Amino acid sequence: MRARVVAVLALAAGSALVPWGCRRDDKKTPEEVTKEIEALERERDLLRAKVDEMLVKDPRIAGMPTSALRVGIPTTLTRELIEKTAAGFVDQVELRLTNIHATKKGTVRKVVRLGAYDLDVLLEEIKGRLKTEKPKVNFGGNKISVALPVKVASGEARATIHFKWEGQGMGGAVCGDLDVTRQVSGGVKPDDYPVAGTLILSATAQEILASPRFPKIRINLKADPTPESWATAQAILDEKTGVCGFAVDKVDVMGIVRRIVEKGFNVTLPTEKLKAMAVPLGIAPTMTVRGKPIALGIKVGHLAITEDMIWLGADVTLSPGAPEPSPSPSASPGPAAAPGPAR
């Protein structure tokens, strides 16, 4: 009886030592498990082929460099950077011209000579403030095109009109001389100027620089005198009446002033002050393997610009004298991985 109890306890203890993971509740044979693995491998291969097909059709891959290492940045980020930089520059520009003279001299005759006149318009100062709408940025053909709608939004102008009349002959005897100076002021007429240029890209291992290339843009500032200023100019003609008024009217002071105002004054937009901007894209010169930094030799290839991506191609090697990373003692040797695109 005692021997029987001991045998039963020993059998129970032995069964308790069997690992739980070794028990097979599904009752599958090795052949069935092998078939399941083979089916999963076939499904994996099919999915891998679909992924490769989708990558080929991805428009972002088009135009990618053939270098061993390819790093790309979506154009959406670059577009936002360019828009903010260009608009911020223009909105800070104030155009200003000072001390510009416009003169007109001549004589007035009515059968006989009545007199001579000298009209001088001194533009003491004219200022125009610029504003831009949202730039249009296009990528493709390995370049970046920028269309920047610029407008003269507001401004001020101050001028002095000096009119001198010297009567001669009968005009001098009847009318005498006239020497009048008037101050006038006003604003600046708004106007639109389409500005178009390109960004030239150059690359280093650390960054891509986008350097603006814009032609010289001439902005024409036109003064816009207030109604009070026109009335002040008209008052010059009211100094004389009768025969004298006829003589002064022949000068057409108001017409001369209007032509000066309508012609405007040209000033060049300082596009050369647009500085190069850095696109956040680069390749680090070192990498860390098992906690140790390893220097890399980076040879930047060419840039490729498509509608969706800006690509930087490079060849990367270990720098001379850099320690080769040692394999893990527990790792078994395997086939080397082929270089592929880094995105």
C-alpha positions, 0 to 999 in steps of 0.5 A: 500500500505504501509503495503504491502511494509513493508511485502515484506521488512520483507520477504526479510530480513528474507530470507537474515538471512538464512545461506548459508550453510543450503541451499541444492543445491544437493537436496539429501534426508537424506536417500541418504546421509546415503547411501553415508556414508555407502559406504565410510565406506565400502571402508575404511574397504577394504582399511584398510584390504589391508594396513594390508595385505601389512604390513604383506608381507613387508620384513622389518617387518619380525623378528620384536620383540614382545615387546609393543614398537618396533623401527627400523632403516633400515640397509642401514644407518648402512651399510654406517656407518660401511663401513666408520668407518672400511675403515677409520681405516685401511687406517690410519694404518702404520706397522713398524718394526725396528732392525731385525737381520738375521744371517748365519754362516758356513764353506767352505771345498774343501777336506780341510777346506778353511775358515769360514764365518759370514753373518749378515743382519740387517733390520734397518727399514721396513714400510708398508702402508695399504689400504682397498677396500669397506667392505662387510657388511651382516645383518641377523641371529641376527648378522652383518658380515664384510668382509674387503679386506686389502692390503699392498699398499706401503712401504720402507725398509732399511738394512745393509749387513755385510759379514765376511770371515776368511780364514783358512789353504790353504784358509787363506794363499791364500785368506786372510780375508774379512770384507765387509759392504753394505747398501741396500734399497727398497720398500715393495711387495704389497699383499692382506689379507682378514679380516673377523669379526663380530659386537656384538650389545648391547643396552641401551635406548639411543643408540645401540653400535656395538663392533667389534670382529676380530681375530688377523691378521698377515701381512707379510711384504716382502722387495723388494730391488731395482736393485741397491741394488742387485748389491751392494750385488753382489759386495761382491762376486766380492771382491775375484777372482780365488780360493778365489772367488770359496771359497766365491761363496760356501757361496751363499751370494745372495741366503741367502739374497734372502731367507731372503727377500722372507720369510718376516717379520710378524707383527700383525694388531692392530684390537683391536684398532677398537672402538665400534661405536654408531648406531643412534637409541634410545628411549627418556626418556621423552615425552611432554603432553600438554606442560608438560614433563612426565618421562618414565620408559624404559625397553629395550628388545632384539635386532633383526637384519634382512637383512633390519632392526635393531629392538630395542624392549622395554616396556615403562611405566610411571615412579612412581610419574609421573602425569597422563595426564588429558583429555581435557574438550571438549574431550569425553571418548573413547576406549583406543588405543592398543599399536602398533609398532613404526617405 
